[in-house]
Amino acid sequence: MTLEEAIKYSEQIADSYKDTVPDCDCAKKHRQLAGWLKELKYYREECNTFKVKGIIKSLEPIKTVKGIVRVVENQRKYLNKGNSK
């Protein structure tokens, strides 16, 4: 199940209780879960955008092959740090 599918599923469950049992605790919990999943999706997208912007920004001053190698090595270290968490 993807994150987007989990969001839709949680919203569907919450909506299914709307007409039958409006104050259902289960519906409230699924609505809250959908909200948290949306927040997670937002932060993941922002993190990916930040990484891409950081890579592009770090490539701007490169003028030599040695500089390219140094930047690539630094980016590899940075990305590996993020994956080890």
KEFI-782893 format. One record per residue (C-alpha): residue number from 1; x, y, z; residue in three letters. Coordinates in Angstrom, 1 decimal, decimal comma. Example, Ala and Ser with C-alpha at 12.3 -4.5 7.8 and 13.67 -1.06 7.14 Angstrom:
2
<atom num="1" u="12,3" v="-4,5" w="7,8" residuo="ALA"/>
<atom num="2" u="13,7" v="-1,1" w="7,1" residuo="SER"/>
//
This chain:
85
<atom num="1" u="0,0" v="0,0" w="0,0" residuo="MET"/>
<atom num="2" u="1,4" v="3,4" w="-0,9" residuo="THR"/>
<atom num="3" u="1,2" v="6,5" w="1,3" residuo="LEU"/>
<atom num="4" u="-1,5" v="8,0" w="-1,0" residuo="GLU"/>
<atom num="5" u="-3,5" v="4,8" w="-0,9" residuo="GLU"/>
<atom num="6" u="-3,3" v="4,8" w="2,9" residuo="ALA"/>
<atom num="7" u="-4,5" v="8,4" w="3,1" residuo="ILE"/>
<atom num="8" u="-7,5" v="7,6" w="0,8" residuo="LYS"/>
<atom num="9" u="-8,3" v="4,4" w="2,7" residuo="TYR"/>
<atom num="10" u="-8,3" v="6,2" w="6,1" residuo="SER"/>
<atom num="11" u="-10,5" v="9,0" w="4,7" residuo="GLU"/>
<atom num="12" u="-12,9" v="6,4" w="3,2" residuo="GLN"/>
<atom num="13" u="-13,3" v="4,6" w="6,5" residuo="ILE"/>
<atom num="14" u="-13,9" v="7,9" w="8,3" residuo="ALA"/>
<atom num="15" u="-16,5" v="9,0" w="5,7" residuo="ASP"/>
<atom num="16" u="-18,2" v="5,6" w="5,8" residuo="SER"/>
<atom num="17" u="-19,2" v="6,4" w="9,5" residuo="TYR"/>
<atom num="18" u="-20,3" v="10,0" w="8,7" residuo="LYS"/>
<atom num="19" u="-23,9" v="9,1" w="7,9" residuo="ASP"/>
<atom num="20" u="-24,4" v="6,1" w="10,1" residuo="THR"/>
<atom num="21" u="-22,6" v="7,0" w="13,4" residuo="VAL"/>
<atom num="22" u="-21,5" v="10,7" w="13,1" residuo="PRO"/>
<atom num="23" u="-19,7" v="10,8" w="16,6" residuo="ASP"/>
<atom num="24" u="-18,0" v="7,4" w="16,1" residuo="CYS"/>
<atom num="25" u="-14,6" v="7,3" w="17,8" residuo="ASP"/>
<atom num="26" u="-13,3" v="5,0" w="15,0" residuo="CYS"/>
<atom num="27" u="-14,2" v="7,6" w="12,4" residuo="ALA"/>
<atom num="28" u="-12,4" v="10,3" w="14,4" residuo="LYS"/>
<atom num="29" u="-9,3" v="8,1" w="14,7" residuo="LYS"/>
<atom num="30" u="-9,2" v="7,4" w="11,0" residuo="HIS"/>
<atom num="31" u="-9,6" v="11,1" w="10,2" residuo="ARG"/>
<atom num="32" u="-6,7" v="11,9" w="12,5" residuo="GLN"/>
<atom num="33" u="-4,7" v="9,1" w="10,9" residuo="LEU"/>
<atom num="34" u="-5,4" v="10,5" w="7,5" residuo="ALA"/>
<atom num="35" u="-4,2" v="13,9" w="8,7" residuo="GLY"/>
<atom num="36" u="-1,0" v="12,5" w="10,0" residuo="TRP"/>
<atom num="37" u="-0,3" v="10,6" w="6,8" residuo="LEU"/>
<atom num="38" u="-0,9" v="13,8" w="4,8" residuo="LYS"/>
<atom num="39" u="1,6" v="15,6" w="7,1" residuo="GLU"/>
<atom num="40" u="4,1" v="12,8" w="6,5" residuo="LEU"/>
<atom num="41" u="3,6" v="13,0" w="2,8" residuo="LYS"/>
<atom num="42" u="4,2" v="16,8" w="2,9" residuo="TYR"/>
<atom num="43" u="7,4" v="16,4" w="4,9" residuo="TYR"/>
<atom num="44" u="8,7" v="13,7" w="2,6" residuo="ARG"/>
<atom num="45" u="8,1" v="15,9" w="-0,4" residuo="GLU"/>
<atom num="46" u="9,7" v="18,9" w="1,3" residuo="GLU"/>
<atom num="47" u="12,8" v="16,8" w="2,2" residuo="CYS"/>
<atom num="48" u="13,2" v="15,6" w="-1,3" residuo="ASN"/>
<atom num="49" u="12,9" v="19,1" w="-2,7" residuo="THR"/>
<atom num="50" u="15,5" v="20,3" w="-0,2" residuo="PHE"/>
<atom num="51" u="17,9" v="17,6" w="-1,2" residuo="LYS"/>
<atom num="52" u="17,5" v="18,4" w="-4,9" residuo="VAL"/>
<atom num="53" u="18,0" v="22,1" w="-4,2" residuo="LYS"/>
<atom num="54" u="21,0" v="21,4" w="-2,1" residuo="GLY"/>
<atom num="55" u="22,6" v="19,3" w="-4,8" residuo="ILE"/>
<atom num="56" u="21,9" v="21,9" w="-7,5" residuo="ILE"/>
<atom num="57" u="23,2" v="24,8" w="-5,3" residuo="LYS"/>
<atom num="58" u="26,4" v="22,8" w="-4,5" residuo="SER"/>
<atom num="59" u="27,1" v="22,3" w="-8,2" residuo="LEU"/>
<atom num="60" u="27,0" v="26,0" w="-9,1" residuo="GLU"/>
<atom num="61" u="30,7" v="26,8" w="-8,1" residuo="PRO"/>
<atom num="62" u="32,2" v="23,8" w="-9,8" residuo="ILE"/>
<atom num="63" u="34,9" v="24,7" w="-12,4" residuo="LYS"/>
<atom num="64" u="37,3" v="21,7" w="-12,4" residuo="THR"/>
<atom num="65" u="37,0" v="18,0" w="-12,6" residuo="VAL"/>
<atom num="66" u="38,5" v="17,8" w="-9,1" residuo="LYS"/>
<atom num="67" u="35,7" v="20,0" w="-7,8" residuo="GLY"/>
<atom num="68" u="33,1" v="17,8" w="-9,4" residuo="ILE"/>
<atom num="69" u="34,6" v="14,7" w="-7,7" residuo="VAL"/>
<atom num="70" u="34,6" v="16,5" w="-4,4" residuo="ARG"/>
<atom num="71" u="31,0" v="17,6" w="-4,7" residuo="VAL"/>
<atom num="72" u="29,8" v="14,1" w="-5,8" residuo="VAL"/>
<atom num="73" u="31,6" v="12,5" w="-2,8" residuo="GLU"/>
<atom num="74" u="30,1" v="15,0" w="-0,4" residuo="ASN"/>
<atom num="75" u="26,6" v="14,5" w="-1,8" residuo="GLN"/>
<atom num="76" u="27,1" v="10,7" w="-1,6" residuo="ARG"/>
<atom num="77" u="28,1" v="11,0" w="2,1" residuo="LYS"/>
<atom num="78" u="25,1" v="13,4" w="2,8" residuo="TYR"/>
<atom num="79" u="22,6" v="11,1" w="1,1" residuo="LEU"/>
<atom num="80" u="24,0" v="8,0" w="2,8" residuo="ASN"/>
<atom num="81" u="23,6" v="9,7" w="6,2" residuo="LYS"/>
<atom num="82" u="19,9" v="10,3" w="5,5" residuo="GLY"/>
<atom num="83" u="19,4" v="6,6" w="4,5" residuo="ASN"/>
<atom num="84" u="21,0" v="5,3" w="7,6" residuo="SER"/>
<atom num="85" u="18,4" v="6,7" w="10,0" residuo="LYS"/>
//
